[in-house]
Amino acid sequence: MPCVQDGRVPGAYAGRVRFRPADLETLPPVLRLAVGRVVKVAFAGIALPGDPFTGQGLYLAWCSDDVFDGFLIPEQDLEFLGA
């Protein structure tokens, strides 16, 4: 299997995003409060096989846990914004 590299480095700043999850019903309360907020995020890694978000990039809030409370957020729930 070839090694796939996409240039993203865990822990690196990834930009500004708006949190737009598709399924609001399954979110914990802290993430429901974050819906629609614009947050700076860092790349955390790629979801492994067996994870509900297999193959997707996972992100966390940059330098703070105030918005996502430490939860890793899959790229499907993020709208990446310009600088």
N, CA, C and O atoms as CSV, one atom per row, in Angstrom:
chain,resi,resn,atom,element,x,y,z
A,1,MET,N,N,0.857,-1.179,0.000
A,1,MET,CA,C,0.000,0.000,0.000
A,1,MET,C,C,0.899,1.237,0.000
A,1,MET,O,O,1.790,1.340,0.843
A,2,PRO,N,N,0.688,2.177,-0.924
A,2,PRO,CA,C,1.523,3.360,-0.965
A,2,PRO,C,C,1.245,4.285,0.216
A,2,PRO,O,O,0.140,4.312,0.759
A,3,CYS,N,N,2.246,5.024,0.593
A,3,CYS,CA,C,2.106,5.994,1.674
A,3,CYS,C,C,1.477,7.267,1.106
A,3,CYS,O,O,2.030,7.891,0.201
A,4,VAL,N,N,0.330,7.640,1.640
A,4,VAL,CA,C,-0.356,8.837,1.168
A,4,VAL,C,C,0.026,9.998,2.077
A,4,VAL,O,O,-0.148,9.932,3.294
A,5,GLN,N,N,0.542,11.048,1.479
A,5,GLN,CA,C,0.892,12.237,2.236
A,5,GLN,C,C,0.150,13.418,1.644
A,5,GLN,O,O,0.192,13.644,0.435
A,6,ASP,N,N,-0.522,14.163,2.486
A,6,ASP,CA,C,-1.276,15.298,1.970
A,6,ASP,C,C,-0.736,16.633,2.461
A,6,ASP,O,O,-1.355,17.669,2.216
A,7,GLY,N,N,0.399,16.635,3.145
A,7,GLY,CA,C,1.019,17.870,3.570
A,7,GLY,C,C,0.542,18.403,4.904
A,7,GLY,O,O,1.114,19.362,5.422
A,8,ARG,N,N,-0.486,17.807,5.468
A,8,ARG,CA,C,-0.967,18.277,6.772
A,8,ARG,C,C,-0.121,17.638,7.871
A,8,ARG,O,O,0.148,16.436,7.848
A,9,VAL,N,N,0.285,18.447,8.814
A,9,VAL,CA,C,1.126,17.979,9.915
A,9,VAL,C,C,0.332,18.100,11.213
A,9,VAL,O,O,-0.171,19.179,11.525
A,10,PRO,N,N,0.209,17.006,11.978
A,10,PRO,CA,C,-0.517,17.095,13.253
A,10,PRO,C,C,0.040,18.212,14.128
A,10,PRO,O,O,1.250,18.346,14.314
A,11,GLY,N,N,-0.881,19.007,14.655
A,11,GLY,CA,C,-0.523,20.120,15.522
A,11,GLY,C,C,-0.366,21.438,14.783
A,11,GLY,O,O,-0.266,22.492,15.412
A,12,ALA,N,N,-0.344,21.394,13.455
A,12,ALA,CA,C,-0.166,22.617,12.668
A,12,ALA,C,C,-1.476,23.390,12.548
A,12,ALA,O,O,-2.558,22.812,12.437
A,13,TYR,N,N,-1.343,24.714,12.574
A,13,TYR,CA,C,-2.501,25.592,12.364
A,13,TYR,C,C,-3.124,25.282,11.007
A,13,TYR,O,O,-2.411,25.156,10.012
A,14,ALA,N,N,-4.460,25.157,10.960
A,14,ALA,CA,C,-5.149,24.780,9.729
A,14,ALA,C,C,-6.096,25.860,9.203
A,14,ALA,O,O,-6.653,25.708,8.116
A,15,GLY,N,N,-6.286,26.940,9.951
A,15,GLY,CA,C,-7.117,28.028,9.473
A,15,GLY,C,C,-8.365,28.259,10.308
A,15,GLY,O,O,-8.523,27.733,11.410
A,16,ARG,N,N,-9.248,29.074,9.728
A,16,ARG,CA,C,-10.513,29.406,10.386
A,16,ARG,C,C,-11.635,28.581,9.762
A,16,ARG,O,O,-11.685,28.383,8.548
A,17,VAL,N,N,-12.520,28.111,10.613
A,17,VAL,CA,C,-13.642,27.289,10.157
A,17,VAL,C,C,-14.931,27.719,10.841
A,17,VAL,O,O,-14.921,28.318,11.916
A,18,ARG,N,N,-16.032,27.399,10.188
A,18,ARG,CA,C,-17.340,27.525,10.833
A,18,ARG,C,C,-17.794,26.106,11.128
A,18,ARG,O,O,-17.740,25.235,10.260
A,19,PHE,N,N,-18.241,25.877,12.360
A,19,PHE,CA,C,-18.695,24.546,12.766
A,19,PHE,C,C,-20.108,24.339,12.254
A,19,PHE,O,O,-21.044,25.006,12.696
A,20,ARG,N,N,-20.260,23.392,11.299
A,20,ARG,CA,C,-21.543,23.122,10.649
A,20,ARG,C,C,-21.805,21.624,10.582
A,20,ARG,O,O,-21.759,21.038,9.500
A,21,PRO,N,N,-22.076,21.000,11.715
A,21,PRO,CA,C,-22.326,19.555,11.700
A,21,PRO,C,C,-23.648,19.219,11.011
A,21,PRO,O,O,-24.623,19.965,11.093
A,22,ALA,N,N,-23.649,18.085,10.336
A,22,ALA,CA,C,-24.852,17.643,9.626
A,22,ALA,C,C,-25.896,17.072,10.578
A,22,ALA,O,O,-27.096,17.244,10.362
A,23,ASP,N,N,-25.447,16.398,11.623
A,23,ASP,CA,C,-26.364,15.708,12.536
A,23,ASP,C,C,-26.334,16.365,13.912
A,23,ASP,O,O,-25.495,16.027,14.748
A,24,LEU,N,N,-27.234,17.288,14.143
A,24,LEU,CA,C,-27.269,18.021,15.412
A,24,LEU,C,C,-27.787,17.167,16.568
A,24,LEU,O,O,-27.421,17.394,17.722
A,25,GLU,N,N,-28.631,16.194,16.263
A,25,GLU,CA,C,-29.278,15.403,17.316
A,25,GLU,C,C,-28.306,14.572,18.145
A,25,GLU,O,O,-28.560,14.326,19.324
A,26,THR,N,N,-27.200,14.137,17.551
A,26,THR,CA,C,-26.278,13.263,18.275
A,26,THR,C,C,-25.158,14.024,18.989
A,26,THR,O,O,-24.316,13.414,19.649
A,27,LEU,N,N,-25.148,15.350,18.858
A,27,LEU,CA,C,-24.072,16.135,19.470
A,27,LEU,C,C,-24.226,16.251,20.981
A,27,LEU,O,O,-25.343,16.368,21.486
A,28,PRO,N,N,-23.103,16.218,21.709
A,28,PRO,CA,C,-23.179,16.520,23.138
A,28,PRO,C,C,-23.506,18.009,23.310
A,28,PRO,O,O,-23.254,18.799,22.401
A,29,PRO,N,N,-24.052,18.395,24.444
A,29,PRO,CA,C,-24.468,19.789,24.662
A,29,PRO,C,C,-23.387,20.835,24.365
A,29,PRO,O,O,-23.692,21.880,23.790
A,30,VAL,N,N,-22.151,20.577,24.742
A,30,VAL,CA,C,-21.098,21.570,24.513
A,30,VAL,C,C,-20.888,21.822,23.021
A,30,VAL,O,O,-20.585,22.948,22.625
A,31,LEU,N,N,-21.043,20.799,22.194
A,31,LEU,CA,C,-20.885,20.990,20.755
A,31,LEU,C,C,-22.125,21.626,20.133
A,31,LEU,O,O,-22.008,22.328,19.128
A,32,ARG,N,N,-23.288,21.404,20.693
A,32,ARG,CA,C,-24.497,22.082,20.204
A,32,ARG,C,C,-24.352,23.594,20.361
A,32,ARG,O,O,-24.798,24.363,19.510
A,33,LEU,N,N,-23.727,24.005,21.454
A,33,LEU,CA,C,-23.508,25.435,21.683
A,33,LEU,C,C,-22.515,26.037,20.694
A,33,LEU,O,O,-22.509,27.249,20.479
A,34,ALA,N,N,-21.683,25.201,20.095
A,34,ALA,CA,C,-20.640,25.669,19.175
A,34,ALA,C,C,-21.126,25.773,17.727
A,34,ALA,O,O,-20.429,26.346,16.890
A,35,VAL,N,N,-22.296,25.235,17.420
A,35,VAL,CA,C,-22.793,25.236,16.038
A,35,VAL,C,C,-22.864,26.670,15.511
A,35,VAL,O,O,-23.427,27.562,16.146
A,36,GLY,N,N,-22.274,26.859,14.326
A,36,GLY,CA,C,-22.285,28.162,13.679
A,36,GLY,C,C,-21.135,29.077,14.066
A,36,GLY,O,O,-20.913,30.103,13.423
A,37,ARG,N,N,-20.412,28.719,15.100
A,37,ARG,CA,C,-19.297,29.571,15.545
A,37,ARG,C,C,-18.110,29.438,14.610
A,37,ARG,O,O,-17.875,28.383,14.021
A,38,VAL,N,N,-17.367,30.529,14.486
A,38,VAL,CA,C,-16.131,30.539,13.718
A,38,VAL,C,C,-14.987,30.364,14.701
A,38,VAL,O,O,-14.894,31.070,15.705
A,39,VAL,N,N,-14.110,29.399,14.389
A,39,VAL,CA,C,-13.044,28.992,15.308
A,39,VAL,C,C,-11.760,28.781,14.515
A,39,VAL,O,O,-11.808,28.332,13.370
A,40,LYS,N,N,-10.621,29.098,15.108
A,40,LYS,CA,C,-9.330,28.739,14.529
A,40,LYS,C,C,-9.043,27.307,14.946
A,40,LYS,O,O,-9.250,26.941,16.103
A,41,VAL,N,N,-8.560,26.485,13.997
A,41,VAL,CA,C,-8.321,25.070,14.294
A,41,VAL,C,C,-6.917,24.626,13.900
A,41,VAL,O,O,-6.231,25.264,13.101
A,42,ALA,N,N,-6.524,23.511,14.492
A,42,ALA,CA,C,-5.276,22.826,14.157
A,42,ALA,C,C,-5.628,21.439,13.640
A,42,ALA,O,O,-6.615,20.835,14.057
A,43,PHE,N,N,-4.805,20.952,12.730
A,43,PHE,CA,C,-4.972,19.596,12.228
A,43,PHE,C,C,-4.522,18.624,13.312
A,43,PHE,O,O,-3.454,18.799,13.898
A,44,ALA,N,N,-5.328,17.602,13.582
A,44,ALA,CA,C,-4.992,16.637,14.631
A,44,ALA,C,C,-4.572,15.280,14.075
A,44,ALA,O,O,-3.865,14.535,14.755
A,45,GLY,N,N,-4.989,14.942,12.856
A,45,GLY,CA,C,-4.648,13.649,12.269
A,45,GLY,C,C,-5.768,13.148,11.387
A,45,GLY,O,O,-6.764,13.837,11.162
A,46,ILE,N,N,-5.588,11.938,10.892
A,46,ILE,CA,C,-6.586,11.287,10.032
A,46,ILE,C,C,-7.273,10.189,10.841
A,46,ILE,O,O,-6.615,9.410,11.531
A,47,ALA,N,N,-8.594,10.136,10.750
A,47,ALA,CA,C,-9.351,9.101,11.455
A,47,ALA,C,C,-8.975,7.728,10.898
A,47,ALA,O,O,-8.931,7.527,9.684
A,48,LEU,N,N,-8.711,6.808,11.786
A,48,LEU,CA,C,-8.260,5.466,11.429
A,48,LEU,C,C,-9.428,4.555,11.045
A,48,LEU,O,O,-10.580,4.852,11.362
A,49,PRO,N,N,-9.124,3.437,10.356
A,49,PRO,CA,C,-10.177,2.464,10.043
A,49,PRO,C,C,-10.906,2.035,11.321
A,49,PRO,O,O,-10.288,1.808,12.361
A,50,GLY,N,N,-12.209,1.932,11.219
A,50,GLY,CA,C,-13.029,1.567,12.371
A,50,GLY,C,C,-13.611,2.782,13.076
A,50,GLY,O,O,-14.583,2.656,13.822
A,51,ASP,N,N,-13.034,3.950,12.853
A,51,ASP,CA,C,-13.547,5.198,13.413
A,51,ASP,C,C,-14.784,5.589,12.600
A,51,ASP,O,O,-14.847,5.280,11.410
A,52,PRO,N,N,-15.760,6.256,13.203
A,52,PRO,CA,C,-16.934,6.674,12.423
A,52,PRO,C,C,-16.594,7.606,11.260
A,52,PRO,O,O,-17.379,7.725,10.319
A,53,PHE,N,N,-15.443,8.264,11.309
A,53,PHE,CA,C,-15.051,9.222,10.276
A,53,PHE,C,C,-13.808,8.758,9.526
A,53,PHE,O,O,-12.989,9.580,9.115
A,54,THR,N,N,-13.660,7.453,9.346
A,54,THR,CA,C,-12.488,6.847,8.707
A,54,THR,C,C,-12.019,7.639,7.490
A,54,THR,O,O,-12.798,7.945,6.588
A,55,GLY,N,N,-10.732,7.960,7.488
A,55,GLY,CA,C,-10.112,8.638,6.357
A,55,GLY,C,C,-10.251,10.148,6.343
A,55,GLY,O,O,-9.595,10.822,5.549
A,56,GLN,N,N,-11.085,10.682,7.197
A,56,GLN,CA,C,-11.267,12.131,7.232
A,56,GLN,C,C,-10.225,12.789,8.118
A,56,GLN,O,O,-9.711,12.182,9.058
A,57,GLY,N,N,-9.924,14.038,7.803
A,57,GLY,CA,C,-9.087,14.830,8.690
A,57,GLY,C,C,-9.860,15.162,9.951
A,57,GLY,O,O,-11.062,15.424,9.906
A,58,LEU,N,N,-9.161,15.149,11.074
A,58,LEU,CA,C,-9.744,15.525,12.361
A,58,LEU,C,C,-9.060,16.807,12.834
A,58,LEU,O,O,-7.855,16.987,12.657
A,59,TYR,N,N,-9.843,17.682,13.433
A,59,TYR,CA,C,-9.339,18.988,13.843
A,59,TYR,C,C,-9.732,19.278,15.278
A,59,TYR,O,O,-10.710,18.736,15.793
A,60,LEU,N,N,-8.949,20.147,15.919
A,60,LEU,CA,C,-9.272,20.615,17.260
A,60,LEU,C,C,-9.062,22.114,17.302
A,60,LEU,O,O,-8.366,22.679,16.459
A,61,ALA,N,N,-9.670,22.755,18.292
A,61,ALA,CA,C,-9.548,24.204,18.403
A,61,ALA,C,C,-8.091,24.582,18.642
A,61,ALA,O,O,-7.381,23.903,19.384
A,62,TRP,N,N,-7.655,25.650,18.020
A,62,TRP,CA,C,-6.282,26.150,18.105
A,62,TRP,C,C,-6.089,26.869,19.434
A,62,TRP,O,O,-6.760,27.864,19.709
A,63,CYS,N,N,-5.179,26.370,20.250
A,63,CYS,CA,C,-4.731,27.021,21.489
A,63,CYS,C,C,-5.803,27.192,22.562
A,63,CYS,O,O,-5.604,27.963,23.500
A,64,SER,N,N,-6.918,26.504,22.452
A,64,SER,CA,C,-7.969,26.656,23.451
A,64,SER,C,C,-8.957,25.503,23.349
A,64,SER,O,O,-9.175,24.954,22.269
A,65,ASP,N,N,-9.542,25.146,24.461
A,65,ASP,CA,C,-10.604,24.145,24.471
A,65,ASP,C,C,-11.952,24.787,24.783
A,65,ASP,O,O,-12.920,24.084,25.073
A,66,ASP,N,N,-12.021,26.115,24.726
A,66,ASP,CA,C,-13.228,26.837,25.118
A,66,ASP,C,C,-14.454,26.516,24.266
A,66,ASP,O,O,-15.575,26.522,24.774
A,67,VAL,N,N,-14.257,26.238,22.982
A,67,VAL,CA,C,-15.400,26.035,22.091
A,67,VAL,C,C,-15.742,24.556,21.936
A,67,VAL,O,O,-16.897,24.168,22.117
A,68,PHE,N,N,-14.761,23.732,21.605
A,68,PHE,CA,C,-15.011,22.308,21.347
A,68,PHE,C,C,-14.740,21.419,22.560
A,68,PHE,O,O,-14.942,20.207,22.491
A,69,ASP,N,N,-14.295,21.991,23.642
A,69,ASP,CA,C,-14.069,21.257,24.893
A,69,ASP,C,C,-13.173,20.028,24.706
A,69,ASP,O,O,-13.355,19.012,25.376
A,70,GLY,N,N,-12.201,20.131,23.785
A,70,GLY,CA,C,-11.265,19.037,23.567
A,70,GLY,C,C,-11.718,17.988,22.564
A,70,GLY,O,O,-10.946,17.087,22.236
A,71,PHE,N,N,-12.945,18.081,22.068
A,71,PHE,CA,C,-13.428,17.115,21.081
A,71,PHE,C,C,-12.676,17.286,19.767
A,71,PHE,O,O,-12.375,18.407,19.359
A,72,LEU,N,N,-12.374,16.174,19.108
A,72,LEU,CA,C,-11.846,16.203,17.747
A,72,LEU,C,C,-13.033,16.320,16.800
A,72,LEU,O,O,-14.037,15.628,16.965
A,73,ILE,N,N,-12.915,17.191,15.815
A,73,ILE,CA,C,-14.020,17.467,14.909
A,73,ILE,C,C,-13.652,16.989,13.502
A,73,ILE,O,O,-12.601,17.368,12.985
A,74,PRO,N,N,-14.500,16.160,12.871
A,74,PRO,CA,C,-14.196,15.676,11.522
A,74,PRO,C,C,-14.409,16.775,10.490
A,74,PRO,O,O,-15.245,17.662,10.662
A,75,GLU,N,N,-13.630,16.694,9.412
A,75,GLU,CA,C,-13.699,17.738,8.398
A,75,GLU,C,C,-15.081,17.879,7.780
A,75,GLU,O,O,-15.414,18.961,7.297
A,76,GLN,N,N,-15.906,16.824,7.775
A,76,GLN,CA,C,-17.249,16.922,7.203
A,76,GLN,C,C,-18.113,17.940,7.934
A,76,GLN,O,O,-19.091,18.441,7.378
A,77,ASP,N,N,-17.759,18.247,9.173
A,77,ASP,CA,C,-18.553,19.181,9.981
A,77,ASP,C,C,-17.981,20.586,9.994
A,77,ASP,O,O,-18.448,21.437,10.752
A,78,LEU,N,N,-16.974,20.842,9.164
A,78,LEU,CA,C,-16.315,22.147,9.159
A,78,LEU,C,C,-16.422,22.807,7.790
A,78,LEU,O,O,-16.258,22.158,6.757
A,79,GLU,N,N,-16.696,24.091,7.800
A,79,GLU,CA,C,-16.664,24.909,6.589
A,79,GLU,C,C,-15.409,25.776,6.705
A,79,GLU,O,O,-15.354,26.684,7.534
A,80,PHE,N,N,-14.405,25.497,5.876
A,80,PHE,CA,C,-13.165,26.253,5.927
A,80,PHE,C,C,-13.371,27.613,5.286
A,80,PHE,O,O,-13.924,27.725,4.192
A,81,LEU,N,N,-12.918,28.644,5.986
A,81,LEU,CA,C,-13.100,30.019,5.558
A,81,LEU,C,C,-11.784,30.607,5.071
A,81,LEU,O,O,-10.712,30.110,5.416
A,82,GLY,N,N,-11.862,31.639,4.289
A,82,GLY,CA,C,-10.652,32.327,3.852
A,82,GLY,C,C,-9.982,33.024,5.021
A,82,GLY,O,O,-10.546,33.127,6.111
A,83,ALA,N,N,-8.782,33.497,4.779
A,83,ALA,CA,C,-7.991,34.181,5.807
A,83,ALA,C,C,-8.785,35.303,6.376
A,83,ALA,O,O,-8.306,36.012,7.260
